Amino acid sequence: MTKSALQIARAAYQPKLPKALTGAVVVKEGEATQSVADQEAIKKLFPNTYGMPLIQFVEGQAQNTAEMNVGVILSGGQAPGGHNVISGLFDGIKKLNPNNKLYGFILGPGGLVDHNYKELTADIIDEYRNTGGFDIIGSGRTKLEKEEQFEKGYEILKELGIKALVIIGGDDSNTNACVLAEYYAAKNYGVQVIGCPKTIDGDLKNEMIETSFGFDTACKTYSEVIGNIERDCNSARKYWHFIKLMGRSASHIALECALQTQPNVCIISEEVEAKNMSLDDVVTSIAQAVANRAAEGNNFGIVLIPEGLIEFIPAMKALIAELNDFLAANGEEFNKIEPNKQREYIISKLSAENAAIYASLPEGVARQLSLDRDPHGNVQVSLIETEKLLSEMVGKKLAAWKAEGKFAGKFSAQHHFFGYEGRCAAPSNFDADYCYSLGYTASLLIASGKTGYMSSVRNTTAPAAEWIAGGVPITMMMNMERRHGEMKPVIQKALVKLDGAPFKAFAAQRDVWAKETAYVYPGPIQYFGPTEVCDQPTKTLQLEQAK
């Protein structure tokens, strides 16, 4: 491959490790654990991997480790740092025994089931150190949940002599890792399964998993571009920029980017839901900010919007649920209606309350809600252009206010969606170090004979040498949730806590940001230079761990 100057320079970067991992280690076991909820149900489903203790690695005496082969899978959406997890895992198992081998399964969990793999040698690994993306072996979204998949996977694991499988993924992928670990343990197959916490959305975290990898880099990438737009906005002084950010299930990205760039408005989905806000409430709050700035002569501004906002508005959630049920039962009849009459048809079939909400939506959004379905027959919420929906409705409200003499300014909107731009960026120093440590820790969990654990690295606002490495039982994070009509065990998603330090810091400043032009311009991620510039963790972590 042709390499950029940055790639060549970054290849020489040696990620930092917790001091305890730089030599021989021993396992320090903590207390037995239990799931975050539904303890009896989870225990019944995971009798072999439930209640295991927390693990911490501390300095110890060197021990001989038997030769072993390890498999690795990249699962789900990409996140910056995945290559360094694999690099750390590779270096870890090679330090344990130079004869150990690492096999990568191609294009995600499907590679395990289809027996599609390649050995990852030092030459291959060295090409991908400190780089973004998952292209070393590719990723995929195949769910490992059926017995025939587990057995098919075991066939190739047995053939290759693989003792342990490391699954690098988000909450769903690590739930699958836990199910697989339990199955192999129940069958006495002698295959360990270890998870690593990945997702730029930041919704896989708890007291033992302080942050999911990729969140740091993605937020810094988005914040750079938001800062650039803010500077353009403050230069032209004639546009309101509506910027949608990734994060369907939680608003961590929007909140972190707001803390880094200080926009005029940032919507937090969890707050909208907690306050039982309607779509009109959200629109009115933005319109009021526009009007207040216009009164000061500032007809420009920045609005940040989380991707999943629509699903957090209680009234919209009820509308979507009724639409899903109705169109699932009456899809054929609906498809026979002429396109220009479909809107009226749907309004006539919905309950009065939902019909009124549906009728109030702009034509384009109403069409997206009723036409674009996923394979399960549900509305594809991620495809709804929320940024355009809000700006159009804000524009209409301001026009009405102008007719009433309540608004004398100008309003013109620009729209942006930042998603894929952040998923494969070259990892920041924080993510490069954190991911390498996660992979290295996974190798030690394997050497310690553990299964059903997730690699854990904590104390991450301290220098890397002071980080605490260990493992947390995946069952500890699980609860029961309804999925496709059935109750299933899943890792509990971590939403933005409205009583948490990051949201409180944001809430304390947002009224000032709404009125003033208080923009911050973070600039691009820095890989070389002073540690206070290059190694800085997210504002979210700094606030959560403030001593």
C-alpha positions, 0 to 999 in steps of 0.5 A: 500500500502507498503510505502517507507521511503520517502513516510512516511516522505513526508506525514508529509510535510505541503505545504506552502500557500500564506499568503492571503489564510491562513485566510478569503478572499474577491474577488478583481476584476481587469479589464475586459479581452479579448482573446489573438486573434480573439476577435469577434469570441471567444466572439461569441462562449462564450457569457456567459463567455467572458470578465470577470475580473481578480480575486485576493484574499485578506484578508477579513472578514469570511463569512458563506458558504452554503453547497456544493458538488464538483467534480474533474477530472484529464485529460490528461497526468500525471504531478507531483503534481496532488494529491496536487491540489486535497488535496488543493481543499479538504482542501479548501472546508472542511474549507469553510464548514465541510459538503462539499463533494468532488467526484473524477471522475475515469479515466478522463473526461470519468468518468463524461460521464460514471458516474464512480466516488467515494467520496474522503474522508479524509482517501483517501486524506491523503494517497496521499498527496505530492505523484506523479502520478494521481493514486488517481482517474486515468486520461484519454484523453476523450474530452468533446466537444459534447452536449450529453457528457455535458448532460450525465455529468450533469445527474450525477452532478445533482444526486450527488448535485455537484455545481462545477467541477474542471478540472485539465489538460493542454491547451486542457483539459482547453479548454474543461473546458471552453466549458463546463462552457459556456454550463452549464451557457447558460443552467442555470444549476447552475454548475460552472467549474474551471480549473487548469493549468497542463503540464510538457511541460510548454506550458500552461503559460502567464502573469497570469499563470506563470508556469504549474504544474509538469514542475519544478519536471519533469525538475529536474528529467530529469536534475538529469539523464542528469547530471549523464550521463554527469559525466559518459560521462566525465569519459569514454570520448568516447561517444556522448550521444544524449538525446531526451526530452519530449516536442512535441509542445514547447522546454521549457523542453530542454531549462530548462534542458540545463540551469540546466546541461550545455550540449555541444549542445541543439537544440531549435525547435522554433529557428530552425523554425525561422531560416528556418533551414533544417535537414542538417543545424541541423546535420551540426551544431552538427557535427561541435561541435563534430569536434571542440571538437575532435580537442581539444582531446575530443571525447565525449559530450552531445546533448539535443533534444526536442521531437517535433523537426522534426515538427519545421523543415520547410522542414520536416513539408512540407514533412510530410504534403504531406505524410499525404495527399498522404497516406490518399488518396492512402492508399490502393494502398500503402499497396499493394506495397511490403515492400522493394519497398515502399520507392521507390514508395513514392519517385516516388509520391512526389514532387521533393523537398520532394522526395529528402528530403525523399530519404536522410533520413535513412531507419528506419526513412523513414519507420516510416514516411510512415508506422506508422499512428495515427487513423486520418491517420497522421504521429506519430511524437512522435514515430520518434527516432529523437535522432537516426536519428540525430546521424546517420546523424552526423556520416555519415557527419563526415565520409565524412569529415574524407575522406576529411581530415576535421575530425580526431577524433572518433565518437561513439553515445549512445541514450536516451529518457526521457519521462515517467520517469518525469511525476509521480515523487514525486513533488518537494517542489515547485510543492507540494506548488504550486499545493496545492495553486492552489487547495485551490484557486480553492475552493475559486473561487467556493465559490465566484460563479465563472465559466469559470476561471482557478486557478492562483498563481503568484509571484512564485519566491518569498517565498510562503507566498508572492504568489498572488492567484486568477483566470483568465478567460479561454477565455482570453487565447484563439484564433482560430486555425485549427483542423481537417479541422475546425476552433476551439477555443483553448488555445494558446500554449506558445512556447519558446520566442527567445527574452525571458530572458531564451533563451537569457541566454542560447544563451549567453553561448552555444558557451562556453558549446559547446567547453568546458566540462562545465557540471553541476551535479544537483543531485536528488531532495532534499525534506529536508534541506536548503531552497536554495536547496529544494525550488528553482524554475526553472531557467526559472522562475528565469530568466523570473521574474528577477527584 
